[in-house]
Amino acid sequence: MPGRIPRRLGIVTAALGIAVVTGFGSVATAQSQNQLSLGQRVQRLERIVNGPGLVDLLSQVQTLQQQVQQINGRQEELGHQLDDLQRRQRDLYLDIDRRLRQLEVKAGVVAPGSTLVPGPGTASGAAVGAAGAAGAAGAVGAVGATGATGATGAVGATGATGTASGTTSVPGTAAAAPQATSAVSAGSDGVATLQMQSQYENALALLREGKYPEADQAFRAFLAAHPDSSYADNAEYWLGEANYVRGRYDPALQAFRKVAQRYPKSPKVPDALLKVGYIQYDLKQWKEAREVLTGIRSRYPDSTAARLAGQRLERMRQEGH
């Protein structure tokens, strides 16, 4: 019995030794496999990096970057072209507006002088009418010359009777005074109209030159001085334009709305309402913009403003607004 115990201890010791050796061997094998797996992964990454796939991908990315740069450059170029076209359109519109106003003013200046109708069969009576259109000084001078020389034509224009020797009756001389006063009034009105036109033209010139703040002030001064003139609707419209091109939407809206409210019969109303719709579009007020643009098409179906309003409505539809 005592001999068996040492022998059993030896067997147990041997078994433990074998187990320990086997365990260390397993750990070493696992570590070796992990190292091998890590090395394989590194090699695979190196193959990917050095392979043609990544090179092609980098090349495609560079190509896309170049295309994006080209698109951005083209977009800037188109933006400049659009600004230039809008500026040219505005200049053309301003020039047409200026020419029409000049024709209106010329017609208005001639009309007062034509009220002085010469007497029948007289030649110098027309000179009196012309003097009325030219101004007060010319009219007074013509009447004075008539009184001194006794020209029968001038006497006929005043309604008096005269003789070849130049004598006139007292009633005829008295009747000349109202006609002279009328000529002075007509001349003064013509001068005032020309001054008003000059002030309006100066404001338009500032707008045409792109001096928008100065044009803003000039149109405001004109409207303050001539609120009821025949130029008021145009001045109010261009005041709105001077603010709209600078992105000053609040004062632009006020001016454009005044055109429609104060001058409902003005030919500028459709364009003013169109700008109201454009501003509301820019402010993302989709409902209000749609109502204004739709109203333009129904109220002014044959106008250019109606066509442009339709284009903007179609754009809103495509954008989901």
Beta strands, then each sheet from edge to edge (+ up, - down):
end
